Amino acid sequence: MLAKKLMIVLSVVLASLALAQHAGVAGAKGRGVAVNNDQLHGSFNFEVRKAMRRNGEPVVDGKFVWEARIPSNNTAVRIEMPECREFAKDGDTAAFGGPAVMVVMRNNERHRFHGPLVVRVGDFKAKNSRPNSDRRDKISVSFRANESDVTYHFEGAVREGDIEVWMRRAD
């Protein structure tokens, strides 16, 4: 009976180690400037990752910062996500998010909003591509305030800098 229990425990431990080894670590990082269809610019800086503990529990961490100016109404937006809580990778794309703070400056007035942030990125730029290539990295930033109907959304292509979506298999 004890031998049977020991074999079951050993099987579970080995299966967990095998799962953790095959899962590896996935992540995304980037820094640069993106432009959307309306020619509005935003700068980004982030690094996020997801790993698996030996017990199979996922560990997600990372940070994200976004800054943009809207010249037509003299508005500046800054969004900070100090702690990434969700991460998913699918090929050359990744989505991640967590609690964030958005600060909006308009006409010397500062408004601060707390809420969830969702970022989607695509690592599409060929390593040796020209700056005006059609194959550009992509970024989408979506924020929704918790206690009001304030939202922010930006979707565009990276003009300067780079986004990298990656995965490393554990040995």
PyRosetta script that sets phi, psi and omega in degrees:
from pyrosetta import init, pose_from_sequence

init()
pose = pose_from_sequence("MLAKKLMIVLSVVLASLALAQHAGVAGAKGRGVAVNNDQLHGSFNFEVRKAMRRNGEPVVDGKFVWEARIPSNNTAVRIEMPECREFAKDGDTAAFGGPAVMVVMRNNERHRFHGPLVVRVGDFKAKNSRPNSDRRDKISVSFRANESDVTYHFEGAVREGDIEVWMRRAD")
pose.set_psi(1, -46.9)
pose.set_omega(1, 179.4)
pose.set_phi(2, -63.9)
pose.set_psi(2, -39.2)
pose.set_omega(2, 179.2)
pose.set_phi(3, -64.0)
pose.set_psi(3, -38.9)
pose.set_omega(3, 179.7)
pose.set_phi(4, -65.2)
pose.set_psi(4, -44.0)
pose.set_omega(4, 178.2)
pose.set_phi(5, -62.9)
pose.set_psi(5, -42.0)
pose.set_omega(5, 179.6)
pose.set_phi(6, -62.2)
pose.set_psi(6, -40.6)
pose.set_omega(6, 178.0)
pose.set_phi(7, -64.8)
pose.set_psi(7, -38.7)
pose.set_omega(7, 178.7)
pose.set_phi(8, -65.4)
pose.set_psi(8, -47.0)
pose.set_omega(8, 178.8)
pose.set_phi(9, -60.9)
pose.set_psi(9, -44.9)
pose.set_omega(9, 179.7)
pose.set_phi(10, -61.9)
pose.set_psi(10, -41.4)
pose.set_omega(10, 178.3)
pose.set_phi(11, -61.9)
pose.set_psi(11, -43.4)
pose.set_omega(11, 179.0)
pose.set_phi(12, -64.0)
pose.set_psi(12, -44.0)
pose.set_omega(12, 179.5)
pose.set_phi(13, -62.5)
pose.set_psi(13, -46.5)
pose.set_omega(13, -179.9)
pose.set_phi(14, -64.6)
pose.set_psi(14, -39.7)
pose.set_omega(14, 177.6)
pose.set_phi(15, -64.4)
pose.set_psi(15, -39.8)
pose.set_omega(15, 178.2)
pose.set_phi(16, -64.6)
pose.set_psi(16, -43.2)
pose.set_omega(16, 178.1)
pose.set_phi(17, -64.0)
pose.set_psi(17, -40.8)
pose.set_omega(17, 178.7)
pose.set_phi(18, -63.9)
pose.set_psi(18, -42.2)
pose.set_omega(18, 178.4)
pose.set_phi(19, -62.5)
pose.set_psi(19, -45.4)
pose.set_omega(19, -179.6)
pose.set_phi(20, -64.3)
pose.set_psi(20, -37.8)
pose.set_omega(20, -179.5)
pose.set_phi(21, -67.7)
pose.set_psi(21, -40.2)
pose.set_omega(21, -178.0)
pose.set_phi(22, -77.5)
pose.set_psi(22, -25.3)
pose.set_omega(22, -178.4)
pose.set_phi(23, -71.3)
pose.set_psi(23, -44.5)
pose.set_omega(23, 179.0)
pose.set_phi(24, 67.4)
pose.set_psi(24, -152.5)
pose.set_omega(24, -178.5)
pose.set_phi(25, -127.6)
pose.set_psi(25, 133.0)
pose.set_omega(25, 176.5)
pose.set_phi(26, -122.3)
pose.set_psi(26, 151.6)
pose.set_omega(26, 179.9)
pose.set_phi(27, -166.8)
pose.set_psi(27, -178.2)
pose.set_omega(27, 176.5)
pose.set_phi(28, -149.7)
pose.set_psi(28, 145.4)
pose.set_omega(28, 175.4)
pose.set_phi(29, -146.6)
pose.set_psi(29, 154.1)
pose.set_omega(29, 179.6)
pose.set_phi(30, -171.2)
pose.set_psi(30, 157.7)
pose.set_omega(30, 177.6)
pose.set_phi(31, -156.7)
pose.set_psi(31, 131.3)
pose.set_omega(31, 178.6)
pose.set_phi(32, 163.0)
pose.set_psi(32, -158.3)
pose.set_omega(32, -179.6)
pose.set_phi(33, -129.3)
pose.set_psi(33, 133.1)
pose.set_omega(33, 178.1)
pose.set_phi(34, -115.5)
pose.set_psi(34, 154.7)
pose.set_omega(34, 177.7)
pose.set_phi(35, -130.9)
pose.set_psi(35, 140.9)
pose.set_omega(35, -179.9)
pose.set_phi(36, -102.0)
pose.set_psi(36, -175.2)
pose.set_omega(36, -177.4)
pose.set_phi(37, -64.7)
pose.set_psi(37, -22.8)
pose.set_omega(37, 178.4)
pose.set_phi(38, -90.6)
pose.set_psi(38, 9.3)
pose.set_omega(38, -179.2)
pose.set_phi(39, 65.2)
pose.set_psi(39, 22.7)
pose.set_omega(39, 172.8)
pose.set_phi(40, -83.9)
pose.set_psi(40, 143.6)
pose.set_omega(40, -176.2)
pose.set_phi(41, -110.8)
pose.set_psi(41, 149.8)
pose.set_omega(41, 173.6)
pose.set_phi(42, -144.5)
pose.set_psi(42, 142.5)
pose.set_omega(42, 177.5)
pose.set_phi(43, -106.8)
pose.set_psi(43, 146.1)
pose.set_omega(43, -176.4)
pose.set_phi(44, -135.2)
pose.set_psi(44, 153.0)
pose.set_omega(44, 175.5)
pose.set_phi(45, -153.3)
pose.set_psi(45, 118.8)
pose.set_omega(45, -177.5)
pose.set_phi(46, -155.7)
pose.set_psi(46, 158.1)
pose.set_omega(46, 169.2)
pose.set_phi(47, -154.0)
pose.set_psi(47, 120.7)
pose.set_omega(47, -179.3)
pose.set_phi(48, -135.1)
pose.set_psi(48, 155.6)
pose.set_omega(48, 178.9)
pose.set_phi(49, -157.2)
pose.set_psi(49, 160.7)
pose.set_omega(49, 176.6)
pose.set_phi(50, -135.3)
pose.set_psi(50, 127.8)
pose.set_omega(50, 177.8)
pose.set_phi(51, -128.2)
pose.set_psi(51, 168.4)
pose.set_omega(51, 177.9)
pose.set_phi(52, -114.3)
pose.set_psi(52, 132.0)
pose.set_omega(52, 172.8)
pose.set_phi(53, -72.6)
pose.set_psi(53, 167.4)
pose.set_omega(53, 179.6)
pose.set_phi(54, -60.0)
pose.set_psi(54, -28.3)
pose.set_omega(54, 180.0)
pose.set_phi(55, -84.3)
pose.set_psi(55, 4.9)
pose.set_omega(55, 178.2)
pose.set_phi(56, 89.3)
pose.set_psi(56, -2.9)
pose.set_omega(56, -179.9)
pose.set_phi(57, -77.5)
pose.set_psi(57, 131.6)
pose.set_omega(57, 179.7)
pose.set_phi(58, -75.7)
pose.set_psi(58, 146.3)
pose.set_omega(58, 175.2)
pose.set_phi(59, -123.2)
pose.set_psi(59, 119.5)
pose.set_omega(59, -179.5)
pose.set_phi(60, -117.3)
pose.set_psi(60, 133.7)
pose.set_omega(60, 174.8)
pose.set_phi(61, -150.8)
pose.set_psi(61, 167.2)
pose.set_omega(61, 178.4)
pose.set_phi(62, 142.1)
pose.set_psi(62, 175.2)
pose.set_omega(62, -177.5)
pose.set_phi(63, -137.6)
pose.set_psi(63, 158.6)
pose.set_omega(63, 178.9)
pose.set_phi(64, -146.3)
pose.set_psi(64, 137.5)
pose.set_omega(64, 175.0)
pose.set_phi(65, -134.2)
pose.set_psi(65, 135.8)
pose.set_omega(65, 179.2)
pose.set_phi(66, -132.1)
pose.set_psi(66, 136.2)
pose.set_omega(66, 175.2)
pose.set_phi(67, -136.0)
pose.set_psi(67, 135.8)
pose.set_omega(67, 179.7)
pose.set_phi(68, -147.3)
pose.set_psi(68, 152.3)
pose.set_omega(68, 174.8)
pose.set_phi(69, -121.0)
pose.set_psi(69, 140.6)
pose.set_omega(69, 176.5)
pose.set_phi(70, -116.6)
pose.set_psi(70, 95.9)
pose.set_omega(70, -173.2)
pose.set_phi(71, -62.0)
pose.set_psi(71, -31.6)
pose.set_omega(71, -174.8)
pose.set_phi(72, -62.2)
pose.set_psi(72, -29.4)
pose.set_omega(72, 178.3)
pose.set_phi(73, -126.9)
pose.set_psi(73, 21.5)
pose.set_omega(73, 175.8)
pose.set_phi(74, 50.9)
pose.set_psi(74, 51.6)
pose.set_omega(74, -177.5)
pose.set_phi(75, -117.8)
pose.set_psi(75, 139.2)
pose.set_omega(75, 173.2)
pose.set_phi(76, -120.0)
pose.set_psi(76, 138.5)
pose.set_omega(76, -179.1)
pose.set_phi(77, -124.2)
pose.set_psi(77, 134.7)
pose.set_omega(77, 173.3)
pose.set_phi(78, -133.3)
pose.set_psi(78, 128.3)
pose.set_omega(78, 178.2)
pose.set_phi(79, -122.7)
pose.set_psi(79, 128.7)
pose.set_omega(79, 177.1)
pose.set_phi(80, -123.8)
pose.set_psi(80, 129.7)
pose.set_omega(80, 172.7)
pose.set_phi(81, -116.1)
pose.set_psi(81, 99.4)
pose.set_omega(81, -175.6)
pose.set_phi(82, -74.8)
pose.set_psi(82, -16.6)
pose.set_omega(82, -176.8)
pose.set_phi(83, -144.1)
pose.set_psi(83, 111.1)
pose.set_omega(83, 176.3)
pose.set_phi(84, -75.5)
pose.set_psi(84, 134.4)
pose.set_omega(84, -179.2)
pose.set_phi(85, -117.5)
pose.set_psi(85, -18.6)
pose.set_omega(85, -179.9)
pose.set_phi(86, -132.6)
pose.set_psi(86, 141.8)
pose.set_omega(86, 177.3)
pose.set_phi(87, -151.3)
pose.set_psi(87, 135.6)
pose.set_omega(87, 174.7)
pose.set_phi(88, -142.2)
pose.set_psi(88, 140.0)
pose.set_omega(88, 179.7)
pose.set_phi(89, -121.5)
pose.set_psi(89, 139.1)
pose.set_omega(89, 176.0)
pose.set_phi(90, -142.1)
pose.set_psi(90, 97.6)
pose.set_omega(90, -178.3)
pose.set_phi(91, 64.7)
pose.set_psi(91, -122.0)
pose.set_omega(91, -179.1)
pose.set_phi(92, -91.0)
pose.set_psi(92, 8.9)
pose.set_omega(92, -179.5)
pose.set_phi(93, -119.7)
pose.set_psi(93, 156.5)
pose.set_omega(93, 176.9)
pose.set_phi(94, -146.0)
pose.set_psi(94, 151.4)
pose.set_omega(94, 174.3)
pose.set_phi(95, -130.1)
pose.set_psi(95, 139.0)
pose.set_omega(95, 179.2)
pose.set_phi(96, -151.7)
pose.set_psi(96, 164.2)
pose.set_omega(96, -179.3)
pose.set_phi(97, -174.2)
pose.set_psi(97, 178.7)
pose.set_omega(97, -180.0)
pose.set_phi(98, 169.4)
pose.set_psi(98, -176.4)
pose.set_omega(98, 178.8)
pose.set_phi(99, -68.3)
pose.set_psi(99, 139.9)
pose.set_omega(99, -176.1)
pose.set_phi(100, -141.0)
pose.set_psi(100, 168.1)
pose.set_omega(100, 174.6)
pose.set_phi(101, -124.4)
pose.set_psi(101, 128.1)
pose.set_omega(101, 175.1)
pose.set_phi(102, -111.2)
pose.set_psi(102, 127.9)
pose.set_omega(102, 176.4)
pose.set_phi(103, -113.0)
pose.set_psi(103, 125.6)
pose.set_omega(103, 179.6)
pose.set_phi(104, -114.8)
pose.set_psi(104, 124.5)
pose.set_omega(104, 176.8)
pose.set_phi(105, -109.8)
pose.set_psi(105, 122.8)
pose.set_omega(105, 177.9)
pose.set_phi(106, -145.5)
pose.set_psi(106, 126.9)
pose.set_omega(106, 178.7)
pose.set_phi(107, 50.2)
pose.set_psi(107, 47.8)
pose.set_omega(107, 179.3)
pose.set_phi(108, 62.4)
pose.set_psi(108, 16.5)
pose.set_omega(108, 174.3)
pose.set_phi(109, -109.4)
pose.set_psi(109, 136.8)
pose.set_omega(109, -177.9)
pose.set_phi(110, -112.5)
pose.set_psi(110, 126.4)
pose.set_omega(110, 178.1)
pose.set_phi(111, -120.7)
pose.set_psi(111, 133.3)
pose.set_omega(111, -176.6)
pose.set_phi(112, -118.9)
pose.set_psi(112, 131.2)
pose.set_omega(112, -178.5)
pose.set_phi(113, -130.1)
pose.set_psi(113, 139.7)
pose.set_omega(113, 174.2)
pose.set_phi(114, -107.9)
pose.set_psi(114, 142.2)
pose.set_omega(114, 177.7)
pose.set_phi(115, 174.9)
pose.set_psi(115, 177.6)
pose.set_omega(115, -179.4)
pose.set_phi(116, -78.0)
pose.set_psi(116, 144.7)
pose.set_omega(116, 177.2)
pose.set_phi(117, -119.1)
pose.set_psi(117, 136.5)
pose.set_omega(117, 173.8)
pose.set_phi(118, -125.7)
pose.set_psi(118, 126.5)
pose.set_omega(118, 179.8)
pose.set_phi(119, -121.1)
pose.set_psi(119, 134.4)
pose.set_omega(119, 174.2)
pose.set_phi(120, -122.1)
pose.set_psi(120, 133.2)
pose.set_omega(120, -179.3)
pose.set_phi(121, -131.1)
pose.set_psi(121, 152.1)
pose.set_omega(121, 176.7)
pose.set_phi(122, -131.4)
pose.set_psi(122, 129.5)
pose.set_omega(122, 179.7)
pose.set_phi(123, -98.5)
pose.set_psi(123, 81.8)
pose.set_omega(123, -172.5)
pose.set_phi(124, -109.1)
pose.set_psi(124, -13.0)
pose.set_omega(124, -175.8)
pose.set_phi(125, -71.2)
pose.set_psi(125, 129.4)
pose.set_omega(125, 174.2)
pose.set_phi(126, -68.1)
pose.set_psi(126, 146.0)
pose.set_omega(126, -174.0)
pose.set_phi(127, -59.1)
pose.set_psi(127, -31.4)
pose.set_omega(127, -178.8)
pose.set_phi(128, -112.8)
pose.set_psi(128, 25.9)
pose.set_omega(128, -175.8)
pose.set_phi(129, -79.2)
pose.set_psi(129, 156.1)
pose.set_omega(129, 177.4)
pose.set_phi(130, -76.0)
pose.set_psi(130, 157.2)
pose.set_omega(130, -179.1)
pose.set_phi(131, -59.1)
pose.set_psi(131, -30.3)
pose.set_omega(131, -178.5)
pose.set_phi(132, -95.8)
pose.set_psi(132, 15.9)
pose.set_omega(132, -179.5)
pose.set_phi(133, -63.9)
pose.set_psi(133, 151.8)
pose.set_omega(133, 175.3)
pose.set_phi(134, -71.5)
pose.set_psi(134, -20.6)
pose.set_omega(134, 179.8)
pose.set_phi(135, -88.4)
pose.set_psi(135, 86.7)
pose.set_omega(135, -179.1)
pose.set_phi(136, -114.1)
pose.set_psi(136, 150.6)
pose.set_omega(136, 171.6)
pose.set_phi(137, -65.4)
pose.set_psi(137, 152.3)
pose.set_omega(137, -177.8)
pose.set_phi(138, -124.0)
pose.set_psi(138, 153.2)
pose.set_omega(138, 175.8)
pose.set_phi(139, -145.7)
pose.set_psi(139, 140.2)
pose.set_omega(139, 175.5)
pose.set_phi(140, -131.4)
pose.set_psi(140, 129.0)
pose.set_omega(140, -177.6)
pose.set_phi(141, -123.5)
pose.set_psi(141, 121.7)
pose.set_omega(141, -179.7)
pose.set_phi(142, -130.1)
pose.set_psi(142, 126.6)
pose.set_omega(142, -179.0)
pose.set_phi(143, -129.7)
pose.set_psi(143, 140.7)
pose.set_omega(143, 175.9)
pose.set_phi(144, -135.0)
pose.set_psi(144, 122.1)
pose.set_omega(144, -178.9)
pose.set_phi(145, -67.1)
pose.set_psi(145, 143.9)
pose.set_omega(145, -179.5)
pose.set_phi(146, -67.7)
pose.set_psi(146, -44.7)
pose.set_omega(146, -168.0)
pose.set_phi(147, -109.9)
pose.set_psi(147, 19.2)
pose.set_omega(147, 177.1)
pose.set_phi(148, -157.0)
pose.set_psi(148, 179.9)
pose.set_omega(148, 179.7)
pose.set_phi(149, -94.5)
pose.set_psi(149, 18.8)
pose.set_omega(149, 179.7)
pose.set_phi(150, -72.8)
pose.set_psi(150, 129.0)
pose.set_omega(150, 176.4)
pose.set_phi(151, -133.4)
pose.set_psi(151, 161.5)
pose.set_omega(151, 174.6)
pose.set_phi(152, -143.4)
pose.set_psi(152, 136.7)
pose.set_omega(152, 177.2)
pose.set_phi(153, -143.9)
pose.set_psi(153, 135.9)
pose.set_omega(153, 175.1)
pose.set_phi(154, -138.5)
pose.set_psi(154, 137.3)
pose.set_omega(154, 175.1)
pose.set_phi(155, -141.8)
pose.set_psi(155, 125.2)
pose.set_omega(155, -178.0)
pose.set_phi(156, -164.6)
pose.set_psi(156, -175.7)
pose.set_omega(156, -179.0)
pose.set_phi(157, -107.3)
pose.set_psi(157, 147.0)
pose.set_omega(157, -179.6)
pose.set_phi(158, -75.1)
pose.set_psi(158, 123.2)
pose.set_omega(158, 178.6)
pose.set_phi(159, -93.0)
pose.set_psi(159, -43.0)
pose.set_omega(159, 178.3)
pose.set_phi(160, -129.1)
pose.set_psi(160, 140.5)
pose.set_omega(160, 178.2)
pose.set_phi(161, 101.0)
pose.set_psi(161, -159.7)
pose.set_omega(161, -173.2)
pose.set_phi(162, -156.7)
pose.set_psi(162, 149.2)
pose.set_omega(162, 170.7)
pose.set_phi(163, -120.5)
pose.set_psi(163, 134.5)
pose.set_omega(163, 178.7)
pose.set_phi(164, -125.9)
pose.set_psi(164, 123.9)
pose.set_omega(164, 173.4)
pose.set_phi(165, -109.0)
pose.set_psi(165, 126.9)
pose.set_omega(165, -170.0)
pose.set_phi(166, -140.4)
pose.set_psi(166, 166.2)
pose.set_omega(166, 174.7)
pose.set_phi(167, -150.0)
pose.set_psi(167, 135.4)
pose.set_omega(167, 175.6)
pose.set_phi(168, -122.0)
pose.set_psi(168, 124.3)
pose.set_omega(168, 177.2)
pose.set_phi(169, -80.7)
pose.set_psi(169, 138.7)
pose.set_omega(169, 176.4)
pose.set_phi(170, -73.9)
pose.set_psi(170, 146.7)
pose.set_omega(170, 179.2)
pose.set_phi(171, -85.8)
pose.dump_pdb("model.pdb")
